[in-house]
Each structure stands twice: as structure tokens, then as C-alpha cells.
Amino acid sequence: MSVIRNFIYLDNDKLNSLYSQVFEGVAEAIIESYFGESQNKEEQKGLGKTLEEKVGEVSGISTNKILHDHMYNKFEEKIKDKIIFCNGIYNEFLIKPNSIIKVRGRTRIEDYARLSSFLEEFNDLGVALAWMQREQLGTEKNNAREIARKKGWQLDKEFTKSLGTFTTAFEKDGYEIVVEDGGKAYRGVINRKYLRLSEENIRVLYGSRPYMEWTMVGQVTQIHPKQERIESEEITQDYIKNALSNMFDAIDNIEATFFSYGAKKVYHILPIAVYIENNL
């Protein structure tokens, strides 16, 4: 049975690096050959271009994507015995930072740039929505803001401001794809430039919680809850006087609070690929 992958995300740079190491430089040779041919065609301007050359230039971007899709399929097949499959019954203690894992499940998309925009406009959006529903609700005489408050479309301004402050400090342009399985969460931190579709198209096509299961393959970077940090008893007064070091410690503590997930097991992942699998 063949497996077709509809790629939502593919980190081409990371794939090139890993592929070239696994296959001993083959990826580099293929890519250099591809771009070498493109450069030769560009240098032949004075000789006129054949139809094949013109088509090749137009389809260059598509060809590059096809190349990386093929490379990824070969790469995953090559290292499948080294990948930890997280679905079903497995020993979670096998998963450590640097482990390469594969997980499939229902997905949640968290776009923090969009969230920041919503936090700034949340109350105004609530009032606008209330105005639109006044006639349907039969409450024309009521204030739209009061309707919005009763519907839960109004938040305390200090609360939204505080959320915005944390979001700007720790997740200003963050975009995460979270795959959930068996009470565990696998949070893939996404580099937007490697998305195969724009954020807007993903939102329109799939929503923030896609109905179909997505698959994520990547490298584990952090595991929560973390073990308690062992504080050294040999910290001297001279070290404490270092104001900059103390500030970094303070930031670490605040950041740890922001990224706290309680007792829930959460894995932070550097994704190589996110895709939808179809069996043919």
C-alpha cells in the first residue's frame, strides 16, 4: 500500500543537512547539479532559448519542491528504525531531548501573531458582533456592549493587556502546530517560511483545529514538566552582585512560568515535516 504525503510544512534546510549526512552528500550533489543546469541556461541568453529551457525556468520553484518531497520520503524510509513512533503503546522514557519522533493525531494551530492582534481588538470585535445580532436577539433597546458582556465577548482591559505583554515577550511571532495524543501534547515550533501554504490559507482550509489527523516528524528539544533545577550551594555573594546574570535568572523564572503546563506531559519539537497521510 502506497502512502501519499500532503505536506503542510517541510524544513528544507534541515532536510538538506540531515539527508546529506545520512546519504553521504548525495543531496548536495543533486542540488548543485540542478542549480548548475539553471545557471548554464541563464548564460545562454545570446544563443536564444529553447521551449524546454523556458518551461524549465517557469517550473523551477515547483521542481525544487518536488525534489525536497522526494528527498523527505527517502529520508524517512532510511531512518524509520531510528524514529520513535509515539502513537499507541510505547515506553515514553525512551523519548529524550534529541530523539527523533513521529506522532499522528488531532491538531491545534496556535498563531500568536494573530492572537496578539485579537487581544488588541477583542472587545471592539465583541461589540461589533453584538450590534450585528441585536435584531436577532430582540434586544434593540439594550446597549451593544452590555449584550457583548453577557455573551462573553468582553474581557477586562488590564487582563488583555497583560496577556499581550506576555505574548509579545515570549511568543511575538510564534506559530506552533500542536499534535495531541493520549493526554500528551507535542508542540512543533514552526518557521513560517517553510509552510507550504500561507497562514491565511491554512486557517481558511483547515481552521485552527483540523478535522483530519496530521503527522509530525521532528527532534525533541524540551520535555515538560522539567526536573527541578538543582541550585548550587556554592553561589557566592560576588556572583549575586552580577546584576545582568540576576536579570537572566529572573527572565528564566518568568519564562518557565509562562511555559508551564502543570502536570501535563508536553514535548517541544523542532519539526522536520508536518503532513497529512493518505493511503492508496
Secondary structure, 3 states (H helix, E strand, C coil): CCEEEEEEEECHHHHHHHHHHHCCCHHHHHHHHHHHHHHHHHCCHHHCCCHHHHHHHHCHHHHHHHHHHHHHHHHHHHHCCCCEECCCCCCHHHCCCCCEEEEEEEEEEEEHHHHHHHHHHHHHHHHHHHHHHHHHHCCCCCCHHHHHHHCCCCCCHHHHHHHHHHHHHHCCCCEEEEEEECCEEEEEECCHHHECCCHHHHHHHHCCCCCCCEEEEEEEEEEECCCCCCCCCCCCHHHHCCHHHHHHHHHHHHHHHHCCCCCCCEEEEEEEEEEEEEEC
